[in-house]
Amino acid sequence: MRFTPVFDAVGDGFKKVFTKPMMLDCGEHGKVRAAFVCSHIVATLQDGKARGLNGERQVHNLNASCDECDALIVRNNNNWSEELMKVTGVEMICENCLSRAAKLNGLEAFQ
């Protein structure tokens, strides 16, 4: 997956507030809405192994994590830190790739 992020945001680091949906240029799907996911979701796309998929659609962005990373996030009171982002290996994929990961995890679609 090769892509180039294109976004408008205010703020700094992972505390950014997106002012419109973040888009990226996915090598497979073209210019599509971006999603932030843990490295295990990306691994699911590569090997087809279900690892669980938890997440949410927000007004301007999508977030998803596997069951293992979701437990870490919950233990951190849903507060993202630089260390948590490193531990979960947050990556960006496109919305269509996220939908494919959802199907590989037995979901009809990413809600």
C-alpha positions in Angstrom: 0.0 0.0 0.0 1.5 3.3 -1.1 -0.2 6.6 -0.4 0.3 10.2 0.3 -1.7 12.0 3.0 -3.5 15.2 2.3 -5.2 16.9 5.2 -6.2 20.2 6.9 -5.9 20.3 10.7 -5.3 22.6 13.6 -3.2 21.8 16.7 0.0 19.9 17.2 1.1 16.2 17.0 -1.5 13.6 17.8 -3.7 16.3 19.4 -4.7 17.6 16.0 -8.3 18.4 15.3 -9.2 17.7 11.7 -11.1 20.5 10.1 -12.3 18.3 7.2 -11.9 14.6 6.4 -8.3 13.5 5.9 -7.8 12.1 2.5 -4.9 10.0 1.2 -3.9 8.7 -2.2 -4.1 4.9 -1.9 -2.1 2.9 -4.4 -5.0 0.5 -4.8 -8.1 2.8 -4.4 -7.0 6.3 -5.4 -7.9 9.4 -3.4 -10.0 8.1 -0.5 -10.7 9.1 3.1 -8.0 8.1 5.5 -8.2 5.8 8.6 -5.8 5.5 11.5 -5.3 1.9 12.5 -2.9 -0.2 14.6 -0.2 -2.3 12.9 -2.2 -5.5 13.5 -5.0 -4.3 11.3 -2.4 -3.8 8.5 -1.1 -7.3 9.2 -4.7 -8.6 8.8 -4.8 -7.0 5.3 -1.5 -8.8 4.5 -2.2 -12.3 5.9 -6.0 -12.5 6.2 -5.8 -13.5 9.9 -8.6 -12.1 12.0 -7.4 -10.1 15.1 -10.6 -8.3 16.0 -11.6 -4.9 14.8 -12.7 -2.1 17.1 -13.1 1.5 16.3 -15.3 4.5 15.5 -16.2 6.8 12.8 -15.8 10.4 13.9 -16.9 13.5 12.0 -13.6 13.9 10.2 -11.6 10.8 10.7 -11.7 7.0 11.2 -9.9 5.0 13.9 -9.6 1.3 14.4 -7.6 -1.2 16.4 -7.3 -4.9 17.0 -8.6 -6.5 20.2 -5.2 -6.5 21.8 -4.5 -2.9 21.0 -8.0 -1.9 22.0 -7.4 -3.3 25.5 -4.3 -1.2 25.8 -6.2 1.9 24.7 -9.0 1.2 27.2 -6.4 0.7 30.0 -5.0 4.1 29.1 -8.5 5.7 29.6 -8.8 6.2 25.9 -6.1 8.9 26.1 -3.6 8.7 23.3 0.1 9.4 24.2 3.1 9.3 22.0 4.2 6.0 23.7 0.8 4.4 23.1 1.0 5.4 19.4 4.4 3.7 19.2 3.3 0.6 21.0 0.2 0.1 18.8 2.1 1.0 15.7 -0.5 3.5 14.4 -0.5 3.6 10.6 -2.7 5.2 8.0 -4.7 3.2 5.5 -7.6 4.2 3.3 -11.3 3.7 4.2 -11.7 1.0 1.5 -8.8 -1.0 2.9 -10.4 -0.6 6.4 -13.6 -2.0 5.1 -11.7 -5.0 3.7 -10.1 -5.5 7.1 -13.6 -5.4 8.7 -14.8 -8.1 6.3 -11.7 -10.3 7.1 -12.7 -9.9 10.8 -16.3 -11.2 10.1 -18.0 -7.7 10.0 -20.2 -6.6 7.2 -18.7 -3.2 7.2 -16.8 -0.7 9.4 -19.3 1.1 11.5 
